[in-house]
Amino acid sequence: MTALFPFLIPALLGYLTLAALLRPTLIRHKNLFLAAASLPTGFGICSAILFISLWIAPSHARFISFVTSIAATLTLSVFECLWARQPHASSNPLPGPKILFRTFFLNIPRSKGAILKFAVQSASLLIFLAALWAIIQFFILSVSTNITGGWDARYMWSLKAKFMFRSSIAWQDMFSPTLSWSHTDYPLLWPGTLAWGWNCLGHESLLWPPLASSFFYISCALILVWYLTAHVSSITGWIAGTFFLVLTPPLFWSIHQYADVPLTFFITASGLMLVTALRSGQTRLFVISGLMAGFAAWTKNEGVLFLLWTGILLGGLKILKKHYPSVTLSSLKAFLGGVFLPLVWILAFKLFFGKTGDYIGQERSAQDYLTLVFLKLKNIPMIFQAFWNQMSGFSAWKGLWIFSFLACLILPFKKRANDFGGLLFALVLLINLGYVLAFLTTPNELKWHLQTALERLLIHTAPLALAFSFEILTFRRNATPQSG
Amino acid sequence: MENMPSIPSKRPRFALSWIISLLFYGSVCWIIAISELPPVSRHVFFMRNQFLAGNETFFKIQDPGVPFAIFEPYLPHRGSVSFLTDNLERTTAEALQSAQGFLAPLLLNPDPGESTALVFCSQNAIAAARMQATGYRPIKVFGNGKLIAEKRS
């Protein structure tokens, strides 16, 4: 039970931050969104506070980071209590017990149709819970045999966390060229989360990393449930969540404690919230989408690529504003506002600490990369073959990518004005296109790189592809555009 | 005729979307129903019980850096030391990374340029040859090719 203590502050901090941002919005199923996103958001904030404390006041970093996190949580709690006392609060209740009460006790089904719907909803929820229970059991069994995780977990993420936890004076040695094999340029959300937990517990708990990893994995499933419940139906939401749970790669890499699962969560949360924001035109939702994109960039370098693509897509939609009136300048500003703070500490990290990596900071110039792309074009068939082999593997992906392809074929026949249904697929396509370019210019041996990285990279876009497939192939729409 | 209502033309489309939706839900439910988790051996349940009981000591043996615990009291807490092994590339990488994880924030340099070296060879003879080649002499010997050495002045 003591291993659960470090969850408390991040969960509260994440919840209060998101609740404050969501307060004036009419987003559907706020509780579900908060259940999915509170803890990862809290981990993102706490890891950033720890990094900044180590940077600015290394000798008292542990104490400062702890006190700052608690102070931020208490301040937000006070604001939340003050707001709840205001008379207009009841017209748009805060996420929490009030909405739960309404859902379970005031919406009792009375007609035959409603009772049948309620029964199917309950069955889909029970199937999800049963799958989740089985997955948690399997997760614990698996991590018990390999508690330190895979190579990246041991020698990259955990190693960085050890530097952050063991020595506030020598922590910057993790960026030494001697440790170039540990990818010194990778950002610190996941190591910061591990070090944060160890700071709370007072020792390097071996149980904390798998527990934190499992929560990111469950959050991935819940964020899908939220989006599809809000935009299609709760039955679709729970079935999609169950489908995600039966996919092998996200579970496998979560058991091995790789940072790809936290990255997957932030990419998914940002992408799904962006579509919600575009449909409803509510500015605050763009802020949340931006914040999640910022946390994605704070998790791994691939997150920076996602941030770039999202920015380009939003900018493109703004240029085509005639067709997309919900993409205003204020929505773009709101997205950038959400990205701003994470971007500040990411830039500080990249400028002062993690300067060199496999791609950026090497002696290669942009022109070298362009030349390399054209020189290595002959490798394209090999890369696409690897993508096809991976995506068509039923035992791992259970037909997910085939469903996405079918949904893409159906999309033109289902297009509605301002639906933005294709945006998710565009994100999936663009992110993977970026990975194709990364493979094309890889400094490693291509075959080895494909074998070791491709499945992990596909996880990043799998939930977005899943949400896209379920939304298009189920032919239903639950939410009105304005209600998010 | 030109002003015919468009409702009849929408019926086949509605039916098609209903069929696709049904086929999709059917496929997904079938996939969920046939999905199964890999089998696990019986002894894993004992380890799970240790995990659930929060018995961290039980899992310490799984840390690949444990063999380097003997060196820890004799090495500086931070700074940099050289790390010498049998000089086989694969072994060097694995041993170096495991040792680095255990001894961080002390930096382990695979190049023999530091004043102190951690020697982690499989035999005494190999350790002696490595020290001879790189200019180190032993200051603390643990046996079986494991020792701490310092650079000859």
Chai-1 contact restraints between the chains, C-beta under 6 A:
chainA,res_idxA,chainB,res_idxB,connection_type,confidence,min_distance_angstrom,max_distance_angstrom,comment,restraint_id
A,F138,B,L37,contact,1.0,0.0,6.0,A-B,restraint_1
A,I140,B,R48,contact,1.0,0.0,6.0,A-B,restraint_2
A,I140,B,F51,contact,1.0,0.0,6.0,A-B,restraint_3
A,L141,B,V40,contact,1.0,0.0,6.0,A-B,restraint_4
A,L141,B,V44,contact,1.0,0.0,6.0,A-B,restraint_5
A,L141,B,R48,contact,1.0,0.0,6.0,A-B,restraint_6
A,S144,B,M47,contact,1.0,0.0,6.0,A-B,restraint_7
A,S144,B,R48,contact,1.0,0.0,6.0,A-B,restraint_8
A,S144,B,F51,contact,1.0,0.0,6.0,A-B,restraint_9
A,T145,B,V44,contact,1.0,0.0,6.0,A-B,restraint_10
A,I147,B,F59,contact,1.0,0.0,6.0,A-B,restraint_11
A,I147,B,Q62,contact,1.0,0.0,6.0,A-B,restraint_12
A,T148,B,Q62,contact,1.0,0.0,6.0,A-B,restraint_13
A,T148,B,D63,contact,1.0,0.0,6.0,A-B,restraint_14
A,R154,B,G101,contact,1.0,0.0,6.0,A-B,restraint_15
A,Y155,B,Q97,contact,1.0,0.0,6.0,A-B,restraint_16
A,L159,B,G101,contact,1.0,0.0,6.0,A-B,restraint_17
A,K162,B,A104,contact,1.0,0.0,6.0,A-B,restraint_18
A,F163,B,A104,contact,1.0,0.0,6.0,A-B,restraint_19
A,F163,B,P105,contact,1.0,0.0,6.0,A-B,restraint_20
A,R166,B,P105,contact,1.0,0.0,6.0,A-B,restraint_21
A,S167,B,P105,contact,1.0,0.0,6.0,A-B,restraint_22
A,A170,B,R78,contact,1.0,0.0,6.0,A-B,restraint_23
A,A170,B,P105,contact,1.0,0.0,6.0,A-B,restraint_24
A,D173,B,P105,contact,1.0,0.0,6.0,A-B,restraint_25
A,D173,B,L107,contact,1.0,0.0,6.0,A-B,restraint_26
A,S176,B,L107,contact,1.0,0.0,6.0,A-B,restraint_27
A,T178,B,L107,contact,1.0,0.0,6.0,A-B,restraint_28
A,T178,B,N109,contact,1.0,0.0,6.0,A-B,restraint_29
A,L206,B,E56,contact,1.0,0.0,6.0,A-B,restraint_30
A,L206,B,F59,contact,1.0,0.0,6.0,A-B,restraint_31
A,T242,B,I32,contact,1.0,0.0,6.0,A-B,restraint_32
A,F243,B,V28,contact,1.0,0.0,6.0,A-B,restraint_33
A,V246,B,I32,contact,1.0,0.0,6.0,A-B,restraint_34
A,V246,B,S35,contact,1.0,0.0,6.0,A-B,restraint_35
A,K398,B,I31,contact,1.0,0.0,6.0,A-B,restraint_36
A,L473,B,F24,contact,1.0,0.0,6.0,A-B,restraint_37
A,T474,B,S21,contact,1.0,0.0,6.0,A-B,restraint_38
A,F475,B,S17,contact,1.0,0.0,6.0,A-B,restraint_39
A,F475,B,S21,contact,1.0,0.0,6.0,A-B,restraint_40
